[in-house]
Structure formats: C-alpha cells, structure tokens
Amino acid sequence: MASTKVNLNKNVFEKNQYQKVIDTSFTQLVQPVITGSIPPPSISIPEFFNTYQQIFFEIPKFGDTNSHEYLIKTSQEYAGEFNNNEDLIQALIEEVTELRQENLELQQQLVNTTGSL
C-alpha cells in the first residue's frame, strides 16, 4: 500500500483582520438592487384612507389576500387583538345553557311535586 502525502495549509487571521479579508455578507440571499430604477410611488396615510373609502365596496369580503378578511387579520396581528368578544360570548352561551338546564330541572321537580298531591 503506497502512502500519499497531503499538504494542509491553514490561514489564521487576527480578530480585527478577518472581516477585512473574508466577505461575511449574505449577498446570495438578497435580491440585487437595480441602480437607476424608479422607486415605487408612496402615498400618505390620509391618501391611503381616502382611496380605501373610495374602493371599500369593491374589496372582496373574504380571501387570503386583497380582502377585508386579510386586512383584519394582518391589522390584528400588528396591533394586537382588541374588542375580541369571542371569549365573553362563549361564556355567556355556556351560562345560558346551564340556566336552561336548571330551569328544566326545576320545572320537572314542580311537576313531580304537584302531580303527587
């Protein structure tokens, strides 16, 4: 069996020097910026809401994007949920159900006591 000699070279850089020698940016993952391109027009917040009011009924109610449902979900994610009454509504439904059951039991007791007289 013949042996093969392999030369290994190791470059060592000082802590302050390696950033000058090695590119540590992630340029492969970033979309290239085209110089000389015209930036997309931006509108002011009042202009946005004026336009929103004008096209309000043209926007679909439901949909994953470009809908009122999408606007609600993304706004709630950003601003946090507010006026969320689902928990309160569920608690009230459960209370009404319990009261109906209790009312039914009391009516049955009343029938049983008046029927045995």
Secondary structure, DSSP 4 states (H G I P E B T S, - for coil): --------------TTTHHHHS--S-TTSSPPPPTTPPPPP---HHHHHHHHHHHGGGS-SS-SSSSHHHHHHHHHHHH---S--HHHHHHHHHHHHHHHHHHHHHHHHHHHHHHT-
